[in-house]
Amino acid sequence: MNSVEIVRSWKDEDYRFGLSSAEQAILPGDPAGLVALSDEELSEAGGGADSLPNTVMVSPTTFVWLPPITAPIICMFPR
């Protein structure tokens, strides 16, 4: 297999599954590797409700307390 076919097999799942089993066997592993996080790692990731601050700085000397976020925030911008 040439490098174009190898890269295509990494990016295109349909193409990869369309290869013969012999071709699939000689493919090198994806350079990005396996991307998987444990439940513990996910709970520690930024963006979880527990990691959000309960205060927002309004000005350099003024902070406003906010209750914990329990619903998705919807931002609407005028057109």
PyMOL Python script that loads the backbone (N, CA, C, O; Angstrom):
from pymol import cmd

cmd.read_pdbstr("""\
ATOM      1  N   MET A   1       0.855  -1.185   0.000  1.00  0.00           N
ATOM      2  CA  MET A   1       0.000   0.000   0.000  1.00  0.00           C
ATOM      3  C   MET A   1       0.892   1.237   0.000  1.00  0.00           C
ATOM      4  O   MET A   1       1.936   1.275   0.651  1.00  0.00           O
ATOM      5  N   ASN A   2       0.455   2.240  -0.743  1.00  0.00           N
ATOM      6  CA  ASN A   2       1.210   3.482  -0.720  1.00  0.00           C
ATOM      7  C   ASN A   2       0.721   4.376   0.415  1.00  0.00           C
ATOM      8  O   ASN A   2      -0.291   4.080   1.051  1.00  0.00           O
ATOM      9  N   SER A   3       1.432   5.460   0.666  1.00  0.00           N
ATOM     10  CA  SER A   3       1.112   6.322   1.804  1.00  0.00           C
ATOM     11  C   SER A   3      -0.259   6.980   1.673  1.00  0.00           C
ATOM     12  O   SER A   3      -0.919   7.211   2.687  1.00  0.00           O
ATOM     13  N   VAL A   4      -0.700   7.282   0.475  1.00  0.00           N
ATOM     14  CA  VAL A   4      -2.017   7.884   0.273  1.00  0.00           C
ATOM     15  C   VAL A   4      -3.121   6.916   0.702  1.00  0.00           C
ATOM     16  O   VAL A   4      -4.086   7.317   1.353  1.00  0.00           O
ATOM     17  N   GLU A   5      -2.975   5.652   0.337  1.00  0.00           N
ATOM     18  CA  GLU A   5      -3.978   4.651   0.720  1.00  0.00           C
ATOM     19  C   GLU A   5      -3.977   4.424   2.234  1.00  0.00           C
ATOM     20  O   GLU A   5      -5.033   4.218   2.833  1.00  0.00           O
ATOM     21  N   ILE A   6      -2.801   4.460   2.847  1.00  0.00           N
ATOM     22  CA  ILE A   6      -2.713   4.270   4.301  1.00  0.00           C
ATOM     23  C   ILE A   6      -3.409   5.413   5.024  1.00  0.00           C
ATOM     24  O   ILE A   6      -4.215   5.181   5.925  1.00  0.00           O
ATOM     25  N   VAL A   7      -3.104   6.646   4.633  1.00  0.00           N
ATOM     26  CA  VAL A   7      -3.737   7.803   5.273  1.00  0.00           C
ATOM     27  C   VAL A   7      -5.241   7.786   5.042  1.00  0.00           C
ATOM     28  O   VAL A   7      -6.012   8.095   5.951  1.00  0.00           O
ATOM     29  N   ARG A   8      -5.663   7.428   3.841  1.00  0.00           N
ATOM     30  CA  ARG A   8      -7.097   7.354   3.565  1.00  0.00           C
ATOM     31  C   ARG A   8      -7.768   6.306   4.465  1.00  0.00           C
ATOM     32  O   ARG A   8      -8.888   6.509   4.935  1.00  0.00           O
ATOM     33  N   SER A   9      -7.077   5.189   4.699  1.00  0.00           N
ATOM     34  CA  SER A   9      -7.664   4.154   5.561  1.00  0.00           C
ATOM     35  C   SER A   9      -7.809   4.645   7.000  1.00  0.00           C
ATOM     36  O   SER A   9      -8.729   4.230   7.705  1.00  0.00           O
ATOM     37  N   TRP A  10      -6.907   5.524   7.438  1.00  0.00           N
ATOM     38  CA  TRP A  10      -7.016   6.098   8.788  1.00  0.00           C
ATOM     39  C   TRP A  10      -8.193   7.055   8.879  1.00  0.00           C
ATOM     40  O   TRP A  10      -8.879   7.101   9.899  1.00  0.00           O
ATOM     41  N   LYS A  11      -8.430   7.818   7.818  1.00  0.00           N
ATOM     42  CA  LYS A  11      -9.443   8.865   7.849  1.00  0.00           C
ATOM     43  C   LYS A  11     -10.833   8.401   7.432  1.00  0.00           C
ATOM     44  O   LYS A  11     -11.833   8.952   7.892  1.00  0.00           O
ATOM     45  N   ASP A  12     -10.907   7.392   6.563  1.00  0.00           N
ATOM     46  CA  ASP A  12     -12.178   6.974   5.970  1.00  0.00           C
ATOM     47  C   ASP A  12     -12.514   5.549   6.414  1.00  0.00           C
ATOM     48  O   ASP A  12     -11.958   4.576   5.903  1.00  0.00           O
ATOM     49  N   GLU A  13     -13.431   5.448   7.371  1.00  0.00           N
ATOM     50  CA  GLU A  13     -13.802   4.144   7.929  1.00  0.00           C
ATOM     51  C   GLU A  13     -14.388   3.219   6.866  1.00  0.00           C
ATOM     52  O   GLU A  13     -14.082   2.027   6.846  1.00  0.00           O
ATOM     53  N   ASP A  14     -15.219   3.754   5.991  1.00  0.00           N
ATOM     54  CA  ASP A  14     -15.811   2.928   4.923  1.00  0.00           C
ATOM     55  C   ASP A  14     -14.729   2.356   4.013  1.00  0.00           C
ATOM     56  O   ASP A  14     -14.782   1.188   3.626  1.00  0.00           O
ATOM     57  N   TYR A  15     -13.752   3.186   3.677  1.00  0.00           N
ATOM     58  CA  TYR A  15     -12.648   2.708   2.833  1.00  0.00           C
ATOM     59  C   TYR A  15     -11.864   1.614   3.555  1.00  0.00           C
ATOM     60  O   TYR A  15     -11.537   0.587   2.960  1.00  0.00           O
ATOM     61  N   ARG A  16     -11.563   1.832   4.838  1.00  0.00           N
ATOM     62  CA  ARG A  16     -10.793   0.856   5.618  1.00  0.00           C
ATOM     63  C   ARG A  16     -11.511  -0.478   5.690  1.00  0.00           C
ATOM     64  O   ARG A  16     -10.888  -1.523   5.505  1.00  0.00           O
ATOM     65  N   PHE A  17     -12.813  -0.462   5.956  1.00  0.00           N
ATOM     66  CA  PHE A  17     -13.560  -1.713   6.048  1.00  0.00           C
ATOM     67  C   PHE A  17     -13.771  -2.365   4.690  1.00  0.00           C
ATOM     68  O   PHE A  17     -14.112  -3.545   4.617  1.00  0.00           O
ATOM     69  N   GLY A  18     -13.570  -1.604   3.607  1.00  0.00           N
ATOM     70  CA  GLY A  18     -13.672  -2.157   2.269  1.00  0.00           C
ATOM     71  C   GLY A  18     -12.401  -2.869   1.818  1.00  0.00           C
ATOM     72  O   GLY A  18     -12.400  -3.556   0.796  1.00  0.00           O
ATOM     73  N   LEU A  19     -11.315  -2.705   2.580  1.00  0.00           N
ATOM     74  CA  LEU A  19     -10.066  -3.381   2.238  1.00  0.00           C
ATOM     75  C   LEU A  19     -10.161  -4.862   2.575  1.00  0.00           C
ATOM     76  O   LEU A  19     -10.932  -5.262   3.447  1.00  0.00           O
ATOM     77  N   SER A  20      -9.379  -5.663   1.884  1.00  0.00           N
ATOM     78  CA  SER A  20      -9.359  -7.098   2.197  1.00  0.00           C
ATOM     79  C   SER A  20      -8.736  -7.291   3.585  1.00  0.00           C
ATOM     80  O   SER A  20      -8.068  -6.394   4.098  1.00  0.00           O
ATOM     81  N   SER A  21      -8.954  -8.439   4.175  1.00  0.00           N
ATOM     82  CA  SER A  21      -8.390  -8.708   5.506  1.00  0.00           C
ATOM     83  C   SER A  21      -6.861  -8.706   5.457  1.00  0.00           C
ATOM     84  O   SER A  21      -6.213  -8.329   6.433  1.00  0.00           O
ATOM     85  N   ALA A  22      -6.280  -9.123   4.332  1.00  0.00           N
ATOM     86  CA  ALA A  22      -4.818  -9.097   4.187  1.00  0.00           C
ATOM     87  C   ALA A  22      -4.306  -7.656   4.172  1.00  0.00           C
ATOM     88  O   ALA A  22      -3.286  -7.349   4.788  1.00  0.00           O
ATOM     89  N   GLU A  23      -5.024  -6.768   3.459  1.00  0.00           N
ATOM     90  CA  GLU A  23      -4.634  -5.356   3.424  1.00  0.00           C
ATOM     91  C   GLU A  23      -4.800  -4.712   4.796  1.00  0.00           C
ATOM     92  O   GLU A  23      -3.950  -3.931   5.225  1.00  0.00           O
ATOM     93  N   GLN A  24      -5.894  -5.037   5.483  1.00  0.00           N
ATOM     94  CA  GLN A  24      -6.113  -4.486   6.819  1.00  0.00           C
ATOM     95  C   GLN A  24      -5.030  -4.943   7.793  1.00  0.00           C
ATOM     96  O   GLN A  24      -4.645  -4.194   8.692  1.00  0.00           O
ATOM     97  N   ALA A  25      -4.541  -6.161   7.619  1.00  0.00           N
ATOM     98  CA  ALA A  25      -3.529  -6.715   8.520  1.00  0.00           C
ATOM     99  C   ALA A  25      -2.188  -6.000   8.403  1.00  0.00           C
ATOM    100  O   ALA A  25      -1.438  -5.930   9.376  1.00  0.00           O
ATOM    101  N   ILE A  26      -1.878  -5.468   7.215  1.00  0.00           N
ATOM    102  CA  ILE A  26      -0.582  -4.808   7.045  1.00  0.00           C
ATOM    103  C   ILE A  26      -0.630  -3.305   7.315  1.00  0.00           C
ATOM    104  O   ILE A  26       0.402  -2.637   7.257  1.00  0.00           O
ATOM    105  N   LEU A  27      -1.818  -2.765   7.610  1.00  0.00           N
ATOM    106  CA  LEU A  27      -1.924  -1.335   7.895  1.00  0.00           C
ATOM    107  C   LEU A  27      -1.200  -0.996   9.198  1.00  0.00           C
ATOM    108  O   LEU A  27      -1.375  -1.687  10.201  1.00  0.00           O
ATOM    109  N   PRO A  28      -0.394   0.055   9.188  1.00  0.00           N
ATOM    110  CA  PRO A  28       0.197   0.499  10.454  1.00  0.00           C
ATOM    111  C   PRO A  28      -0.875   1.155  11.317  1.00  0.00           C
ATOM    112  O   PRO A  28      -1.906   1.596  10.809  1.00  0.00           O
ATOM    113  N   GLY A  29      -0.631   1.216  12.600  1.00  0.00           N
ATOM    114  CA  GLY A  29      -1.597   1.833  13.502  1.00  0.00           C
ATOM    115  C   GLY A  29      -1.741   3.313  13.241  1.00  0.00           C
ATOM    116  O   GLY A  29      -0.817   3.955  12.742  1.00  0.00           O
ATOM    117  N   ASP A  30      -2.883   3.852  13.572  1.00  0.00           N
ATOM    118  CA  ASP A  30      -3.137   5.272  13.432  1.00  0.00           C
ATOM    119  C   ASP A  30      -2.158   6.039  14.317  1.00  0.00           C
ATOM    120  O   ASP A  30      -2.026   5.707  15.495  1.00  0.00           O
ATOM    121  N   PRO A  31      -1.470   7.049  13.795  1.00  0.00           N
ATOM    122  CA  PRO A  31      -0.482   7.763  14.604  1.00  0.00           C
ATOM    123  C   PRO A  31      -1.098   8.515  15.779  1.00  0.00           C
ATOM    124  O   PRO A  31      -0.401   8.815  16.748  1.00  0.00           O
ATOM    125  N   ALA A  32      -2.389   8.823  15.710  1.00  0.00           N
ATOM    126  CA  ALA A  32      -3.045   9.486  16.833  1.00  0.00           C
ATOM    127  C   ALA A  32      -3.253   8.512  17.982  1.00  0.00           C
ATOM    128  O   ALA A  32      -3.446   8.925  19.125  1.00  0.00           O
ATOM    129  N   GLY A  33      -3.214   7.222  17.681  1.00  0.00           N
ATOM    130  CA  GLY A  33      -3.402   6.216  18.714  1.00  0.00           C
ATOM    131  C   GLY A  33      -4.842   6.144  19.186  1.00  0.00           C
ATOM    132  O   GLY A  33      -5.726   6.812  18.650  1.00  0.00           O
ATOM    133  N   LEU A  34      -5.054   5.328  20.189  1.00  0.00           N
ATOM    134  CA  LEU A  34      -6.379   5.164  20.769  1.00  0.00           C
ATOM    135  C   LEU A  34      -6.694   6.367  21.645  1.00  0.00           C
ATOM    136  O   LEU A  34      -5.900   6.736  22.510  1.00  0.00           O
ATOM    137  N   VAL A  35      -7.841   6.971  21.423  1.00  0.00           N
ATOM    138  CA  VAL A  35      -8.245   8.116  22.214  1.00  0.00           C
ATOM    139  C   VAL A  35      -9.415   7.671  23.083  1.00  0.00           C
ATOM    140  O   VAL A  35     -10.548   7.569  22.612  1.00  0.00           O
ATOM    141  N   ALA A  36      -9.135   7.411  24.336  1.00  0.00           N
ATOM    142  CA  ALA A  36     -10.175   6.990  25.267  1.00  0.00           C
ATOM    143  C   ALA A  36      -9.813   7.491  26.661  1.00  0.00           C
ATOM    144  O   ALA A  36      -8.654   7.429  27.070  1.00  0.00           O
ATOM    145  N   LEU A  37     -10.795   7.978  27.376  1.00  0.00           N
ATOM    146  CA  LEU A  37     -10.594   8.455  28.744  1.00  0.00           C
ATOM    147  C   LEU A  37     -11.431   7.608  29.688  1.00  0.00           C
ATOM    148  O   LEU A  37     -12.535   7.181  29.351  1.00  0.00           O
ATOM    149  N   SER A  38     -10.891   7.374  30.872  1.00  0.00           N
ATOM    150  CA  SER A  38     -11.650   6.640  31.880  1.00  0.00           C
ATOM    151  C   SER A  38     -12.721   7.563  32.456  1.00  0.00           C
ATOM    152  O   SER A  38     -12.681   8.773  32.234  1.00  0.00           O
ATOM    153  N   ASP A  39     -13.671   7.004  33.188  1.00  0.00           N
ATOM    154  CA  ASP A  39     -14.713   7.812  33.818  1.00  0.00           C
ATOM    155  C   ASP A  39     -14.097   8.820  34.780  1.00  0.00           C
ATOM    156  O   ASP A  39     -14.569   9.952  34.884  1.00  0.00           O
ATOM    157  N   GLU A  40     -13.050   8.412  35.481  1.00  0.00           N
ATOM    158  CA  GLU A  40     -12.380   9.317  36.425  1.00  0.00           C
ATOM    159  C   GLU A  40     -11.740  10.495  35.690  1.00  0.00           C
ATOM    160  O   GLU A  40     -11.854  11.641  36.125  1.00  0.00           O
ATOM    161  N   GLU A  41     -11.068  10.205  34.575  1.00  0.00           N
ATOM    162  CA  GLU A  41     -10.450  11.276  33.795  1.00  0.00           C
ATOM    163  C   GLU A  41     -11.510  12.233  33.240  1.00  0.00           C
ATOM    164  O   GLU A  41     -11.301  13.445  33.205  1.00  0.00           O
ATOM    165  N   LEU A  42     -12.641  11.683  32.810  1.00  0.00           N
ATOM    166  CA  LEU A  42     -13.712  12.532  32.299  1.00  0.00           C
ATOM    167  C   LEU A  42     -14.297  13.419  33.384  1.00  0.00           C
ATOM    168  O   LEU A  42     -14.631  14.575  33.125  1.00  0.00           O
ATOM    169  N   SER A  43     -14.427  12.887  34.605  1.00  0.00           N
ATOM    170  CA  SER A  43     -14.997  13.690  35.686  1.00  0.00           C
ATOM    171  C   SER A  43     -14.064  14.817  36.101  1.00  0.00           C
ATOM    172  O   SER A  43     -14.517  15.825  36.643  1.00  0.00           O
ATOM    173  N   GLU A  44     -12.760  14.659  35.851  1.00  0.00           N
ATOM    174  CA  GLU A  44     -11.795  15.695  36.197  1.00  0.00           C
ATOM    175  C   GLU A  44     -11.593  16.708  35.069  1.00  0.00           C
ATOM    176  O   GLU A  44     -10.921  17.721  35.263  1.00  0.00           O
ATOM    177  N   ALA A  45     -12.162  16.446  33.907  1.00  0.00           N
ATOM    178  CA  ALA A  45     -11.970  17.332  32.757  1.00  0.00           C
ATOM    179  C   ALA A  45     -12.658  18.667  33.002  1.00  0.00           C
ATOM    180  O   ALA A  45     -13.723  18.725  33.617  1.00  0.00           O
ATOM    181  N   GLY A  46     -12.047  19.730  32.520  1.00  0.00           N
ATOM    182  CA  GLY A  46     -12.647  21.047  32.637  1.00  0.00           C
ATOM    183  C   GLY A  46     -13.967  21.088  31.895  1.00  0.00           C
ATOM    184  O   GLY A  46     -14.151  20.386  30.901  1.00  0.00           O
ATOM    185  N   GLY A  47     -14.875  21.899  32.372  1.00  0.00           N
ATOM    186  CA  GLY A  47     -16.167  22.006  31.723  1.00  0.00           C
ATOM    187  C   GLY A  47     -17.257  21.264  32.466  1.00  0.00           C
ATOM    188  O   GLY A  47     -18.436  21.435  32.157  1.00  0.00           O
ATOM    189  N   GLY A  48     -16.892  20.439  33.443  1.00  0.00           N
ATOM    190  CA  GLY A  48     -17.890  19.782  34.266  1.00  0.00           C
ATOM    191  C   GLY A  48     -18.515  20.782  35.222  1.00  0.00           C
ATOM    192  O   GLY A  48     -17.875  21.773  35.573  1.00  0.00           O
ATOM    193  N   ALA A  49     -19.745  20.549  35.652  1.00  0.00           N
ATOM    194  CA  ALA A  49     -20.459  21.494  36.509  1.00  0.00           C
ATOM    195  C   ALA A  49     -19.703  21.771  37.801  1.00  0.00           C
ATOM    196  O   ALA A  49     -19.743  22.895  38.301  1.00  0.00           O
ATOM    197  N   ASP A  50     -19.014  20.774  38.356  1.00  0.00           N
ATOM    198  CA  ASP A  50     -18.313  20.982  39.616  1.00  0.00           C
ATOM    199  C   ASP A  50     -17.083  21.876  39.469  1.00  0.00           C
ATOM    200  O   ASP A  50     -16.614  22.444  40.455  1.00  0.00           O
ATOM    201  N   SER A  51     -16.562  22.006  38.266  1.00  0.00           N
ATOM    202  CA  SER A  51     -15.350  22.785  38.089  1.00  0.00           C
ATOM    203  C   SER A  51     -15.632  24.240  37.709  1.00  0.00           C
ATOM    204  O   SER A  51     -14.700  25.038  37.604  1.00  0.00           O
ATOM    205  N   LEU A  52     -16.906  24.598  37.501  1.00  0.00           N
ATOM    206  CA  LEU A  52     -17.228  25.969  37.141  1.00  0.00           C
ATOM    207  C   LEU A  52     -17.207  26.858  38.374  1.00  0.00           C
ATOM    208  O   LEU A  52     -17.690  26.457  39.432  1.00  0.00           O
ATOM    209  N   PRO A  53     -16.660  28.052  38.252  1.00  0.00           N
ATOM    210  CA  PRO A  53     -16.667  28.951  39.400  1.00  0.00           C
ATOM    211  C   PRO A  53     -18.069  29.462  39.674  1.00  0.00           C
ATOM    212  O   PRO A  53     -18.902  29.525  38.769  1.00  0.00           O
ATOM    213  N   ASN A  54     -18.329  29.824  40.917  1.00  0.00           N
ATOM    214  CA  ASN A  54     -19.644  30.351  41.275  1.00  0.00           C
ATOM    215  C   ASN A  54     -19.646  31.868  41.271  1.00  0.00           C
ATOM    216  O   ASN A  54     -20.644  32.483  41.647  1.00  0.00           O
ATOM    217  N   THR A  55     -18.542  32.486  40.853  1.00  0.00           N
ATOM    218  CA  THR A  55     -18.489  33.940  40.780  1.00  0.00           C
ATOM    219  C   THR A  55     -18.007  34.369  39.408  1.00  0.00           C
ATOM    220  O   THR A  55     -17.266  33.657  38.730  1.00  0.00           O
ATOM    221  N   VAL A  56     -18.444  35.542  39.026  1.00  0.00           N
ATOM    222  CA  VAL A  56     -18.032  36.124  37.753  1.00  0.00           C
ATOM    223  C   VAL A  56     -17.542  37.528  38.027  1.00  0.00           C
ATOM    224  O   VAL A  56     -18.200  38.290  38.736  1.00  0.00           O
ATOM    225  N   MET A  57     -16.384  37.883  37.468  1.00  0.00           N
ATOM    226  CA  MET A  57     -15.862  39.220  37.655  1.00  0.00           C
ATOM    227  C   MET A  57     -16.572  40.160  36.686  1.00  0.00           C
ATOM    228  O   MET A  57     -16.491  39.987  35.470  1.00  0.00           O
ATOM    229  N   VAL A  58     -17.272  41.163  37.234  1.00  0.00           N
ATOM    230  CA  VAL A  58     -17.994  42.138  36.425  1.00  0.00           C
ATOM    231  C   VAL A  58     -17.074  43.307  36.102  1.00  0.00           C
ATOM    232  O   VAL A  58     -17.102  43.835  34.990  1.00  0.00           O
ATOM    233  N   SER A  59     -16.266  43.707  37.062  1.00  0.00           N
ATOM    234  CA  SER A  59     -15.266  44.753  36.874  1.00  0.00           C
ATOM    235  C   SER A  59     -14.068  44.347  37.734  1.00  0.00           C
ATOM    236  O   SER A  59     -14.162  43.369  38.476  1.00  0.00           O
ATOM    237  N   PRO A  60     -12.956  45.061  37.657  1.00  0.00           N
ATOM    238  CA  PRO A  60     -11.782  44.660  38.459  1.00  0.00           C
ATOM    239  C   PRO A  60     -12.036  44.596  39.962  1.00  0.00           C
ATOM    240  O   PRO A  60     -11.286  43.941  40.686  1.00  0.00           O
ATOM    241  N   THR A  61     -13.070  45.260  40.434  1.00  0.00           N
ATOM    242  CA  THR A  61     -13.336  45.253  41.883  1.00  0.00           C
ATOM    243  C   THR A  61     -14.692  44.669  42.248  1.00  0.00           C
ATOM    244  O   THR A  61     -15.034  44.619  43.430  1.00  0.00           O
ATOM    245  N   THR A  62     -15.475  44.227  41.267  1.00  0.00           N
ATOM    246  CA  THR A  62     -16.822  43.735  41.544  1.00  0.00           C
ATOM    247  C   THR A  62     -16.980  42.293  41.050  1.00  0.00           C
ATOM    248  O   THR A  62     -16.698  41.981  39.894  1.00  0.00           O
ATOM    249  N   PHE A  63     -17.434  41.435  41.947  1.00  0.00           N
ATOM    250  CA  PHE A  63     -17.719  40.048  41.610  1.00  0.00           C
ATOM    251  C   PHE A  63     -19.183  39.763  41.895  1.00  0.00           C
ATOM    252  O   PHE A  63     -19.743  40.292  42.855  1.00  0.00           O
ATOM    253  N   VAL A  64     -19.797  38.942  41.082  1.00  0.00           N
ATOM    254  CA  VAL A  64     -21.205  38.578  41.262  1.00  0.00           C
ATOM    255  C   VAL A  64     -21.260  37.080  41.497  1.00  0.00           C
ATOM    256  O   VAL A  64     -20.651  36.309  40.755  1.00  0.00           O
ATOM    257  N   TRP A  65     -21.997  36.660  42.537  1.00  0.00           N
ATOM    258  CA  TRP A  65     -22.165  35.231  42.812  1.00  0.00           C
ATOM    259  C   TRP A  65     -23.242  34.685  41.907  1.00  0.00           C
ATOM    260  O   TRP A  65     -24.281  35.317  41.715  1.00  0.00           O
ATOM    261  N   LEU A  66     -22.997  33.504  41.344  1.00  0.00           N
ATOM    262  CA  LEU A  66     -23.975  32.833  40.491  1.00  0.00           C
ATOM    263  C   LEU A  66     -24.305  31.475  41.083  1.00  0.00           C
ATOM    264  O   LEU A  66     -23.417  30.800  41.603  1.00  0.00           O
ATOM    265  N   PRO A  67     -25.558  31.061  41.017  1.00  0.00           N
ATOM    266  CA  PRO A  67     -25.880  29.710  41.477  1.00  0.00           C
ATOM    267  C   PRO A  67     -25.277  28.690  40.523  1.00  0.00           C
ATOM    268  O   PRO A  67     -24.970  29.033  39.381  1.00  0.00           O
ATOM    269  N   PRO A  68     -25.100  27.449  40.956  1.00  0.00           N
ATOM    270  CA  PRO A  68     -24.570  26.417  40.060  1.00  0.00           C
ATOM    271  C   PRO A  68     -25.445  26.268  38.825  1.00  0.00           C
ATOM    272  O   PRO A  68     -26.668  26.386  38.904  1.00  0.00           O
ATOM    273  N   ILE A  69     -24.823  26.013  37.700  1.00  0.00           N
ATOM    274  CA  ILE A  69     -25.550  25.849  36.449  1.00  0.00           C
ATOM    275  C   ILE A  69     -26.183  24.464  36.421  1.00  0.00           C
ATOM    276  O   ILE A  69     -25.497  23.453  36.568  1.00  0.00           O
ATOM    277  N   THR A  70     -27.504  24.431  36.230  1.00  0.00           N
ATOM    278  CA  THR A  70     -28.197  23.149  36.200  1.00  0.00           C
ATOM    279  C   THR A  70     -28.863  22.898  34.854  1.00  0.00           C
ATOM    280  O   THR A  70     -29.372  21.804  34.605  1.00  0.00           O
ATOM    281  N   ALA A  71     -28.863  23.891  33.996  1.00  0.00           N
ATOM    282  CA  ALA A  71     -29.481  23.736  32.679  1.00  0.00           C
ATOM    283  C   ALA A  71     -28.523  24.287  31.634  1.00  0.00           C
ATOM    284  O   ALA A  71     -27.664  25.108  31.958  1.00  0.00           O
ATOM    285  N   PRO A  72     -28.652  23.857  30.408  1.00  0.00           N
ATOM    286  CA  PRO A  72     -27.773  24.381  29.364  1.00  0.00           C
ATOM    287  C   PRO A  72     -27.972  25.877  29.184  1.00  0.00           C
ATOM    288  O   PRO A  72     -29.086  26.386  29.311  1.00  0.00           O
ATOM    289  N   ILE A  73     -26.894  26.570  28.892  1.00  0.00           N
ATOM    290  CA  ILE A  73     -26.968  27.995  28.629  1.00  0.00           C
ATOM    291  C   ILE A  73     -27.196  28.177  27.134  1.00  0.00           C
ATOM    292  O   ILE A  73     -26.491  27.598  26.308  1.00  0.00           O
ATOM    293  N   ILE A  74     -28.178  28.981  26.808  1.00  0.00           N
ATOM    294  CA  ILE A  74     -28.488  29.242  25.407  1.00  0.00           C
ATOM    295  C   ILE A  74     -28.151  30.695  25.127  1.00  0.00           C
ATOM    296  O   ILE A  74     -28.714  31.600  25.743  1.00  0.00           O
ATOM    297  N   CYS A  75     -27.243  30.913  24.207  1.00  0.00           N
ATOM    298  CA  CYS A  75     -26.862  32.268  23.810  1.00  0.00           C
ATOM    299  C   CYS A  75     -27.567  32.610  22.519  1.00  0.00           C
ATOM    300  O   CYS A  75     -27.544  31.841  21.558  1.00  0.00           O
ATOM    301  N   MET A  76     -28.191  33.765  22.507  1.00  0.00           N
ATOM    302  CA  MET A  76     -28.879  34.192  21.290  1.00  0.00           C
ATOM    303  C   MET A  76     -28.248  35.502  20.855  1.00  0.00           C
ATOM    304  O   MET A  76     -28.145  36.442  21.643  1.00  0.00           O
ATOM    305  N   PHE A  77     -27.834  35.560  19.621  1.00  0.00           N
ATOM    306  CA  PHE A  77     -27.216  36.759  19.083  1.00  0.00           C
ATOM    307  C   PHE A  77     -28.150  37.375  18.046  1.00  0.00           C
ATOM    308  O   PHE A  77     -28.734  36.665  17.227  1.00  0.00           O
ATOM    309  N   PRO A  78     -28.288  38.705  18.087  1.00  0.00           N
ATOM    310  CA  PRO A  78     -29.135  39.324  17.059  1.00  0.00           C
ATOM    311  C   PRO A  78     -28.494  39.174  15.691  1.00  0.00           C
ATOM    312  O   PRO A  78     -27.270  39.156  15.565  1.00  0.00           O
ATOM    313  N   ARG A  79     -29.298  39.071  14.709  1.00  0.00           N
ATOM    314  CA  ARG A  79     -28.786  38.925  13.335  1.00  0.00           C
ATOM    315  C   ARG A  79     -28.488  40.258  12.733  1.00  0.00           C
ATOM    316  O   ARG A  79     -28.050  40.333  11.585  1.00  0.00           O
TER     317      ARG A  79
END
""", "prot")
cmd.dss("prot")
cmd.show_as("cartoon", "prot")
cmd.util.cbc("prot")
cmd.orient("prot")
